[in-house]
């Protein structure tokens, strides 16, 4: 027989995993059920009626959360040497060109977001196989390939999150720390849902959102009544 830890017993107390919750009740329940010693993240999982194999349904983008994510984000800017000082003044943790690329080739990837000026993209091809699988390759569609790197750094530091549909049509994201409080978490979640639902492809027929659940880093998942999304 599998032994359930005291922490998991507490997490499951008062939680009905088959019930359909309102977003407000789910957030409240998850906060009350948290039984760990660190600040957990509220995580959202959306099951969408999309086929990622279709180009127009392979959704991906960036969302600026009104209250950020609560996570300290390290940003690297790939730019010419004469722009390094400006990049660091804008808040970049590191900036440069050949030196940064050399570090990555040696296996050092110590940043969460990579931003590049357009003229740097031919050089970025040297590390595409390293950054690509990590989801760190700069991309014009995400606003991480831009001549206005100062604004991109500001947004990344303020708490932008990327959303990207997976093979089974699932979109996952963290939308804030439990310590934010219910009101701020609700506002972050609403911003996230607004952007994703507005990205509905024209080719999708029928309901766009087929499932929605909320969980915490170490907690259970709660199903949300889809009337909340509508």
QUIVEN-V186883 format. One record per pair of residues at least 24 apart in sequence whose ideal C-beta (glycine too) atoms are under 10 Angstrom apart, sorted by sequence separation. I is the first residue (numbers start at 0). J is the second residue. D is the distance in Angstrom with one decimal. If there is no record, write none. Layout:
i=I j=J d=D
i=I j=J d=D
This chain:
i=9 j=33 d=9.0
i=10 j=34 d=5.3
i=75 j=99 d=6.3
i=99 j=123 d=9.9
i=100 j=124 d=9.9
i=101 j=125 d=9.3
i=102 j=126 d=9.4
i=111 j=135 d=7.9
i=113 j=137 d=5.3
i=115 j=139 d=9.7
i=120 j=144 d=6.2
i=9 j=34 d=4.2
i=10 j=35 d=8.8
i=89 j=114 d=9.7
i=97 j=122 d=7.6
i=100 j=125 d=5.7
i=101 j=126 d=9.4
i=104 j=129 d=7.5
i=108 j=133 d=6.6
i=110 j=135 d=7.5
i=112 j=137 d=9.1
i=113 j=138 d=9.4
i=119 j=144 d=8.3
i=170 j=195 d=6.2
i=188 j=213 d=7.8
i=8 j=34 d=8.7
i=9 j=35 d=9.8
i=77 j=103 d=9.8
i=96 j=122 d=6.5
i=100 j=126 d=5.7
i=103 j=129 d=5.5
i=6 j=33 d=9.9
i=7 j=34 d=8.1
i=41 j=68 d=9.9
i=75 j=102 d=9.4
i=96 j=123 d=9.6
i=99 j=126 d=8.8
i=103 j=130 d=7.0
i=108 j=135 d=7.0
i=114 j=141 d=9.6
i=117 j=144 d=5.9
i=134 j=161 d=7.1
i=160 j=187 d=9.0
i=6 j=34 d=4.8
i=40 j=68 d=7.7
i=41 j=69 d=9.5
i=75 j=103 d=9.1
i=86 j=114 d=8.2
i=97 j=125 d=9.5
i=114 j=142 d=8.5
i=115 j=143 d=6.9
i=116 j=144 d=7.7
i=117 j=145 d=7.4
i=118 j=146 d=8.6
i=170 j=198 d=9.7
i=5 j=34 d=8.3
i=6 j=35 d=6.9
i=40 j=69 d=7.4
i=100 j=129 d=9.8
i=112 j=141 d=9.5
i=114 j=143 d=4.9
i=115 j=144 d=5.4
i=116 j=145 d=7.3
i=117 j=146 d=6.2
i=119 j=148 d=9.9
i=134 j=163 d=7.5
i=158 j=187 d=8.5
i=162 j=191 d=7.4
i=184 j=213 d=9.4
i=4 j=34 d=9.4
i=6 j=36 d=9.8
i=40 j=70 d=7.8
i=86 j=116 d=9.2
i=113 j=143 d=6.5
i=114 j=144 d=7.7
i=115 j=145 d=8.2
i=116 j=146 d=5.7
i=160 j=190 d=9.6
i=38 j=69 d=7.1
i=112 j=143 d=6.9
i=113 j=144 d=9.6
i=114 j=145 d=7.1
i=116 j=147 d=9.2
i=160 j=191 d=7.3
i=164 j=195 d=9.1
i=192 j=223 d=9.9
i=38 j=70 d=9.9
i=103 j=135 d=9.3
i=116 j=148 d=6.1
i=162 j=194 d=7.4
i=196 j=228 d=6.7
i=75 j=108 d=8.9
i=114 j=147 d=9.8
i=115 j=148 d=7.9
i=162 j=195 d=5.8
i=195 j=228 d=9.6
i=196 j=229 d=9.1
i=75 j=109 d=8.3
i=76 j=110 d=9.5
i=82 j=116 d=7.0
i=114 j=148 d=5.3
i=160 j=194 d=9.7
i=164 j=198 d=9.4
i=75 j=110 d=4.0
i=114 j=149 d=9.7
i=116 j=151 d=9.9
i=188 j=223 d=9.8
i=192 j=227 d=8.7
i=193 j=228 d=10.0
i=73 j=109 d=6.7
i=74 j=110 d=6.2
i=75 j=111 d=8.7
i=76 j=112 d=9.3
i=77 j=113 d=6.7
i=78 j=114 d=8.4
i=114 j=150 d=9.8
i=115 j=151 d=9.4
i=162 j=198 d=8.3
i=192 j=228 d=6.2
i=73 j=110 d=4.4
i=74 j=111 d=7.1
i=75 j=112 d=7.3
i=76 j=113 d=8.0
i=77 j=114 d=7.1
i=78 j=115 d=7.2
i=79 j=116 d=7.3
i=82 j=119 d=9.8
i=114 j=151 d=4.8
i=72 j=110 d=8.6
i=73 j=111 d=5.0
i=74 j=112 d=4.8
i=75 j=113 d=5.2
i=76 j=114 d=4.9
i=77 j=115 d=4.0
i=78 j=116 d=4.8
i=114 j=152 d=6.3
i=170 j=208 d=9.7
i=177 j=215 d=6.5
i=72 j=111 d=4.9
i=73 j=112 d=7.4
i=74 j=113 d=7.8
i=75 j=114 d=7.2
i=76 j=115 d=7.3
i=77 j=116 d=7.0
i=79 j=118 d=7.3
i=112 j=151 d=8.5
i=174 j=213 d=8.9
i=176 j=215 d=9.8
i=177 j=216 d=8.9
i=188 j=227 d=9.9
i=71 j=111 d=8.6
i=72 j=112 d=6.0
i=74 j=114 d=6.4
i=75 j=115 d=9.0
i=76 j=116 d=7.9
i=78 j=118 d=8.4
i=79 j=119 d=7.6
i=112 j=152 d=8.4
i=114 j=154 d=9.6
i=176 j=216 d=9.5
i=70 j=111 d=7.9
i=77 j=118 d=9.8
i=78 j=119 d=6.2
i=114 j=155 d=7.0
i=168 j=209 d=7.7
i=169 j=210 d=8.6
i=170 j=211 d=10.0
i=177 j=218 d=9.4
i=77 j=119 d=4.6
i=112 j=154 d=9.4
i=113 j=155 d=9.5
i=168 j=210 d=9.3
i=173 j=215 d=9.7
i=76 j=119 d=9.1
i=77 j=120 d=8.6
i=112 j=155 d=4.4
i=171 j=214 d=9.9
i=173 j=216 d=8.2
i=111 j=155 d=7.9
i=112 j=156 d=8.7
i=77 j=122 d=7.5
i=110 j=155 d=9.9
i=77 j=123 d=6.3
i=112 j=159 d=8.0
i=77 j=126 d=9.3
i=112 j=161 d=9.0
i=61 j=112 d=9.9
i=94 j=148 d=8.5
i=75 j=130 d=9.9
i=91 j=148 d=7.6
i=89 j=147 d=9.8
i=91 j=149 d=8.9
i=94 j=152 d=9.2
i=89 j=148 d=6.8
i=90 j=149 d=8.2
i=75 j=135 d=8.6
i=77 j=137 d=7.1
i=89 j=149 d=3.9
i=91 j=151 d=9.5
i=92 j=152 d=9.3
i=76 j=137 d=9.6
i=88 j=149 d=8.0
i=89 j=150 d=8.2
i=91 j=152 d=5.2
i=75 j=137 d=9.7
i=86 j=148 d=5.8
i=89 j=151 d=8.6
i=90 j=152 d=4.9
i=85 j=148 d=7.9
i=86 j=149 d=7.5
i=89 j=152 d=4.5
i=90 j=153 d=6.6
i=82 j=146 d=9.7
i=85 j=149 d=6.8
i=88 j=152 d=9.6
i=89 j=153 d=6.7
i=91 j=155 d=9.1
i=92 j=156 d=9.4
i=86 j=151 d=9.9
i=87 j=152 d=9.3
i=90 j=155 d=8.4
i=91 j=156 d=8.9
i=77 j=143 d=9.8
i=82 j=148 d=7.5
i=86 j=152 d=7.0
i=90 j=156 d=5.2
i=76 j=143 d=9.7
i=77 j=144 d=9.4
i=82 j=149 d=9.7
i=85 j=152 d=10.0
i=89 j=156 d=8.9
i=90 j=157 d=9.6
i=78 j=146 d=9.4
i=74 j=143 d=9.7
i=78 j=148 d=6.3
i=77 j=148 d=8.9
i=76 j=148 d=5.2
i=76 j=149 d=9.0
i=74 j=148 d=9.3
i=59 j=134 d=9.9
i=76 j=151 d=8.1
i=76 j=152 d=6.5
i=61 j=138 d=9.5
i=74 j=151 d=8.4
i=75 j=152 d=9.7
i=74 j=152 d=5.3
i=59 j=138 d=8.1
i=61 j=140 d=8.8
i=74 j=153 d=9.6
i=76 j=155 d=9.8
i=60 j=140 d=7.2
i=61 j=141 d=5.1
i=72 j=152 d=9.6
i=74 j=154 d=9.8
i=59 j=140 d=6.7
i=60 j=141 d=6.8
i=61 j=142 d=5.9
i=74 j=155 d=5.0
i=59 j=141 d=7.2
i=60 j=142 d=9.0
i=61 j=143 d=8.1
i=73 j=155 d=9.3
i=74 j=156 d=6.5
i=72 j=155 d=5.6
i=73 j=156 d=9.4
i=72 j=156 d=5.8
i=71 j=156 d=8.9
i=72 j=157 d=8.8
i=72 j=158 d=7.5
i=72 j=159 d=8.3
i=70 j=158 d=7.6
i=67 j=156 d=8.6
i=68 j=157 d=9.2
i=69 j=158 d=7.6
i=61 j=151 d=9.6
i=67 j=157 d=5.7
i=68 j=158 d=4.5
i=70 j=160 d=9.3
i=63 j=154 d=5.9
i=66 j=157 d=9.6
i=67 j=158 d=2.6
i=68 j=159 d=8.3
i=63 j=155 d=9.7
i=65 j=157 d=9.5
i=66 j=158 d=7.1
i=67 j=159 d=8.6
i=68 j=160 d=6.1
i=61 j=154 d=7.6
i=64 j=157 d=8.3
i=65 j=158 d=8.6
i=67 j=160 d=9.2
i=61 j=155 d=8.9
i=63 j=157 d=6.6
i=64 j=158 d=5.0
i=63 j=158 d=7.1
i=64 j=159 d=7.4
i=62 j=158 d=9.3
i=63 j=159 d=5.2
i=64 j=160 d=6.2
i=62 j=159 d=6.5
i=63 j=160 d=8.4
i=61 j=159 d=5.0
i=62 j=160 d=5.4
i=60 j=159 d=10.0
i=61 j=160 d=7.2
i=62 j=161 d=7.7
i=60 j=160 d=9.8
i=61 j=161 d=5.6
i=62 j=162 d=6.1
i=60 j=161 d=7.3
i=61 j=162 d=7.8
i=59 j=161 d=7.3
i=60 j=162 d=5.9
i=59 j=162 d=6.9
i=60 j=163 d=8.1
i=70 j=173 d=7.6
i=58 j=162 d=7.1
i=59 j=163 d=4.5
i=68 j=172 d=9.0
i=69 j=173 d=8.6
i=58 j=163 d=7.2
i=59 j=164 d=7.0
i=68 j=173 d=6.0
i=69 j=174 d=9.5
i=70 j=175 d=9.3
i=57 j=163 d=8.6
i=58 j=164 d=4.5
i=68 j=174 d=7.3
i=69 j=175 d=5.6
i=70 j=176 d=7.9
i=57 j=164 d=6.3
i=67 j=174 d=9.9
i=68 j=175 d=6.1
i=69 j=176 d=3.5
i=56 j=164 d=7.5
i=64 j=172 d=9.2
i=66 j=174 d=9.1
i=67 j=175 d=7.5
i=68 j=176 d=7.6
i=69 j=177 d=8.9
i=64 j=173 d=9.6
i=66 j=175 d=6.1
i=67 j=176 d=9.3
i=69 j=178 d=7.1
i=58 j=168 d=9.3
i=62 j=172 d=7.7
i=64 j=174 d=6.3
i=65 j=175 d=9.6
i=66 j=176 d=9.4
i=69 j=179 d=6.4
i=59 j=170 d=9.4
i=64 j=175 d=6.8
i=68 j=179 d=9.5
i=51 j=163 d=9.2
i=56 j=168 d=8.5
i=58 j=170 d=7.2
i=62 j=174 d=8.9
i=67 j=179 d=8.9
i=51 j=164 d=5.1
i=66 j=179 d=6.0
i=50 j=164 d=9.4
i=51 j=165 d=7.1
i=52 j=166 d=8.6
i=66 j=180 d=9.3
i=69 j=183 d=9.4
i=49 j=164 d=5.9
i=51 j=166 d=6.0
i=69 j=184 d=9.9
i=50 j=166 d=9.8
i=51 j=167 d=8.4
i=66 j=182 d=9.2
i=67 j=183 d=9.3
i=43 j=160 d=10.0
i=45 j=162 d=8.4
i=47 j=164 d=6.3
i=51 j=168 d=6.7
i=66 j=183 d=4.4
i=46 j=164 d=10.0
i=47 j=165 d=9.8
i=49 j=167 d=9.9
i=50 j=168 d=7.3
i=51 j=169 d=9.7
i=65 j=183 d=7.8
i=66 j=184 d=8.0
i=69 j=187 d=9.4
i=43 j=162 d=9.5
i=45 j=164 d=8.8
i=46 j=165 d=10.0
i=49 j=168 d=5.0
i=64 j=183 d=9.3
i=68 j=187 d=8.1
i=47 j=167 d=9.5
i=48 j=168 d=6.9
i=49 j=169 d=9.9
i=64 j=184 d=9.9
i=66 j=186 d=6.4
i=67 j=187 d=8.1
i=44 j=165 d=9.9
i=46 j=167 d=7.6
i=47 j=168 d=4.8
i=49 j=170 d=9.2
i=65 j=186 d=5.2
i=66 j=187 d=5.4
i=46 j=168 d=5.9
i=47 j=169 d=7.5
i=64 j=186 d=8.3
i=65 j=187 d=6.2
i=45 j=168 d=8.7
i=46 j=169 d=5.6
i=47 j=170 d=6.3
i=64 j=187 d=4.5
i=45 j=169 d=6.9
i=46 j=170 d=8.2
i=64 j=188 d=8.9
i=65 j=189 d=8.7
i=66 j=190 d=8.9
i=44 j=169 d=6.1
i=45 j=170 d=4.4
i=62 j=187 d=9.2
i=64 j=189 d=9.9
i=65 j=190 d=5.7
i=44 j=170 d=7.3
i=45 j=171 d=8.0
i=64 j=190 d=5.6
i=43 j=170 d=8.1
i=44 j=171 d=5.3
i=45 j=172 d=8.5
i=63 j=190 d=7.5
i=64 j=191 d=6.9
i=43 j=171 d=7.3
i=44 j=172 d=8.4
i=62 j=190 d=6.5
i=42 j=171 d=6.7
i=43 j=172 d=5.7
i=62 j=191 d=5.6
i=42 j=172 d=7.1
i=43 j=173 d=8.0
i=62 j=192 d=9.7
i=64 j=194 d=9.8
i=41 j=172 d=9.7
i=42 j=173 d=5.2
i=43 j=174 d=5.7
i=62 j=193 d=8.7
i=63 j=194 d=8.8
i=40 j=172 d=9.6
i=41 j=173 d=6.9
i=42 j=174 d=7.3
i=62 j=194 d=4.7
i=40 j=173 d=4.2
i=41 j=174 d=5.5
i=42 j=175 d=9.7
i=61 j=194 d=8.7
i=62 j=195 d=7.7
i=39 j=173 d=9.6
i=40 j=174 d=7.8
i=41 j=175 d=5.5
i=60 j=194 d=7.0
i=40 j=175 d=7.0
i=41 j=176 d=7.5
i=60 j=195 d=8.3
i=40 j=176 d=5.9
i=41 j=177 d=6.3
i=62 j=198 d=9.9
i=38 j=175 d=10.0
i=39 j=176 d=7.1
i=40 j=177 d=7.5
i=58 j=195 d=7.4
i=38 j=176 d=4.7
i=39 j=177 d=5.0
i=41 j=179 d=8.0
i=60 j=198 d=6.4
i=37 j=176 d=9.5
i=38 j=177 d=6.1
i=39 j=178 d=8.8
i=40 j=179 d=9.9
i=59 j=198 d=9.0
i=37 j=177 d=9.7
i=38 j=178 d=5.0
i=41 j=181 d=9.9
i=58 j=198 d=5.4
i=38 j=179 d=9.2
i=58 j=199 d=8.8
i=35 j=177 d=9.7
i=56 j=198 d=10.0
i=58 j=200 d=7.4
i=41 j=184 d=5.3
i=56 j=199 d=9.5
i=57 j=200 d=9.2
i=33 j=177 d=5.8
i=41 j=185 d=9.8
i=43 j=187 d=9.4
i=56 j=200 d=4.9
i=33 j=178 d=9.9
i=43 j=188 d=6.3
i=55 j=200 d=4.8
i=56 j=201 d=10.0
i=31 j=177 d=10.0
i=41 j=187 d=7.9
i=45 j=191 d=8.8
i=54 j=200 d=9.5
i=55 j=201 d=7.5
i=56 j=202 d=6.6
i=30 j=177 d=5.4
i=41 j=188 d=7.3
i=45 j=192 d=7.8
i=53 j=200 d=7.8
i=55 j=202 d=5.7
i=56 j=203 d=6.8
i=29 j=177 d=7.4
i=30 j=178 d=9.3
i=43 j=191 d=6.3
i=47 j=195 d=7.8
i=54 j=202 d=9.9
i=55 j=203 d=9.0
i=26 j=175 d=9.9
i=30 j=179 d=9.7
i=43 j=192 d=7.8
i=47 j=196 d=9.2
i=49 j=198 d=9.7
i=53 j=202 d=7.0
i=30 j=180 d=8.5
i=45 j=195 d=6.2
i=49 j=199 d=8.6
i=50 j=200 d=9.6
i=53 j=203 d=9.5
i=26 j=177 d=8.9
i=30 j=181 d=6.7
i=45 j=196 d=8.7
i=47 j=198 d=9.4
i=48 j=199 d=9.0
i=49 j=200 d=6.7
i=29 j=181 d=9.9
i=43 j=195 d=9.2
i=47 j=199 d=8.4
i=48 j=200 d=9.7
i=50 j=202 d=9.1
i=26 j=179 d=10.0
i=47 j=200 d=9.6
i=49 j=202 d=9.0
i=50 j=203 d=9.0
i=26 j=180 d=9.6
i=27 j=181 d=6.0
i=30 j=184 d=8.2
i=49 j=203 d=6.2
i=26 j=181 d=5.3
i=29 j=184 d=9.2
i=48 j=203 d=5.7
i=26 j=182 d=9.4
i=47 j=203 d=8.2
i=48 j=204 d=8.1
i=27 j=184 d=9.8
i=48 j=205 d=6.1
i=23 j=181 d=7.2
i=26 j=184 d=5.4
i=27 j=185 d=9.9
i=48 j=206 d=5.9
i=49 j=207 d=7.9
i=23 j=182 d=9.8
i=26 j=185 d=6.3
i=47 j=206 d=9.4
i=48 j=207 d=5.5
i=47 j=207 d=6.2
i=48 j=208 d=7.5
i=49 j=209 d=9.5
i=23 j=184 d=9.8
i=47 j=208 d=6.2
i=48 j=209 d=5.2
i=22 j=184 d=9.3
i=23 j=185 d=6.6
i=26 j=188 d=7.6
i=45 j=207 d=9.5
i=46 j=208 d=7.4
i=47 j=209 d=6.6
i=48 j=210 d=9.7
i=22 j=185 d=6.7
i=25 j=188 d=9.6
i=45 j=208 d=6.2
i=46 j=209 d=4.8
i=47 j=210 d=8.6
i=45 j=209 d=8.6
i=46 j=210 d=3.5
i=47 j=211 d=9.8
i=23 j=188 d=10.0
i=45 j=210 d=7.2
i=46 j=211 d=7.3
i=22 j=188 d=6.5
i=44 j=210 d=7.8
i=45 j=211 d=5.6
i=46 j=212 d=8.3
i=22 j=189 d=8.3
i=44 j=211 d=7.3
i=45 j=212 d=8.4
i=43 j=211 d=7.3
i=44 j=212 d=5.0
i=43 j=212 d=7.5
i=44 j=213 d=7.8
i=22 j=192 d=8.7
i=42 j=212 d=8.9
i=43 j=213 d=5.8
i=44 j=214 d=7.3
i=42 j=213 d=7.1
i=43 j=214 d=8.3
i=41 j=213 d=6.5
i=42 j=214 d=5.1
i=41 j=214 d=7.9
i=42 j=215 d=6.7
i=40 j=214 d=9.3
i=41 j=215 d=6.1
i=42 j=216 d=7.0
i=39 j=214 d=9.3
i=40 j=215 d=6.7
i=41 j=216 d=8.7
i=39 j=215 d=4.2
i=40 j=216 d=5.1
i=42 j=218 d=8.9
i=44 j=220 d=7.1
i=38 j=215 d=10.0
i=39 j=216 d=4.2
i=40 j=217 d=9.7
i=41 j=218 d=9.3
i=38 j=216 d=8.9
i=39 j=217 d=6.3
i=42 j=220 d=8.6
i=45 j=223 d=9.6
i=37 j=216 d=7.9
i=39 j=218 d=6.8
i=44 j=223 d=9.7
i=35 j=215 d=8.4
i=37 j=217 d=8.7
i=43 j=223 d=8.9
i=34 j=215 d=9.8
i=35 j=216 d=7.6
i=33 j=215 d=5.9
i=35 j=217 d=5.2
i=32 j=215 d=7.8
i=33 j=216 d=8.9
i=34 j=217 d=8.0
i=35 j=218 d=8.5
i=45 j=228 d=8.6
i=29 j=213 d=6.4
i=33 j=217 d=8.0
i=34 j=218 d=8.2
i=28 j=213 d=9.0
i=29 j=214 d=7.0
i=30 j=215 d=8.2
i=33 j=218 d=6.5
i=25 j=211 d=9.5
i=29 j=215 d=5.1
i=32 j=218 d=6.0
i=25 j=212 d=8.4
i=26 j=213 d=6.8
i=32 j=219 d=7.5
i=25 j=213 d=4.7
i=30 j=218 d=9.6
i=22 j=211 d=8.5
i=25 j=214 d=9.1
i=26 j=215 d=9.9
i=29 j=218 d=5.7
i=32 j=221 d=9.3
i=28 j=218 d=9.4
i=29 j=219 d=8.2
i=20 j=211 d=9.9
i=22 j=213 d=7.2
i=28 j=219 d=9.5
i=29 j=220 d=9.4
i=19 j=211 d=9.8
i=20 j=212 d=9.2
i=29 j=221 d=6.7
i=20 j=213 d=7.8
i=28 j=221 d=6.5
i=25 j=220 d=9.5
i=26 j=221 d=9.2
i=16 j=212 d=9.6
i=25 j=221 d=4.5
i=24 j=221 d=8.5
i=25 j=222 d=8.4
i=25 j=223 d=6.0
i=22 j=221 d=9.6
i=24 j=223 d=9.3
i=25 j=224 d=9.4
i=24 j=224 d=9.5
i=20 j=221 d=5.0
i=22 j=223 d=5.9
i=19 j=221 d=8.8
i=20 j=222 d=6.7
i=21 j=223 d=7.4
i=22 j=224 d=8.5
i=25 j=227 d=9.1
i=16 j=219 d=5.8
i=18 j=221 d=7.7
i=19 j=222 d=5.5
i=20 j=223 d=5.7
i=21 j=224 d=6.2
i=24 j=227 d=10.0
i=14 j=218 d=8.3
i=15 j=219 d=9.8
i=16 j=220 d=7.1
i=17 j=221 d=9.9
i=18 j=222 d=7.1
i=19 j=223 d=6.9
i=20 j=224 d=6.7
i=23 j=227 d=8.8
i=10 j=215 d=8.7
i=14 j=219 d=5.6
i=16 j=221 d=7.0
i=17 j=222 d=7.4
i=19 j=224 d=4.2
i=21 j=226 d=8.7
i=22 j=227 d=5.0
i=14 j=220 d=9.7
i=15 j=221 d=8.3
i=16 j=222 d=7.5
i=18 j=224 d=9.3
i=19 j=225 d=8.3
i=21 j=227 d=5.9
i=22 j=228 d=8.8
i=10 j=217 d=7.5
i=11 j=218 d=9.3
i=14 j=221 d=7.0
i=15 j=222 d=9.4
i=19 j=226 d=8.8
i=20 j=227 d=8.6
i=10 j=218 d=5.5
i=11 j=219 d=6.5
i=19 j=227 d=9.2
i=10 j=219 d=6.1
i=7 j=217 d=8.9
i=6 j=217 d=7.8
i=7 j=218 d=9.4
i=6 j=218 d=10.0
i=7 j=219 d=8.7
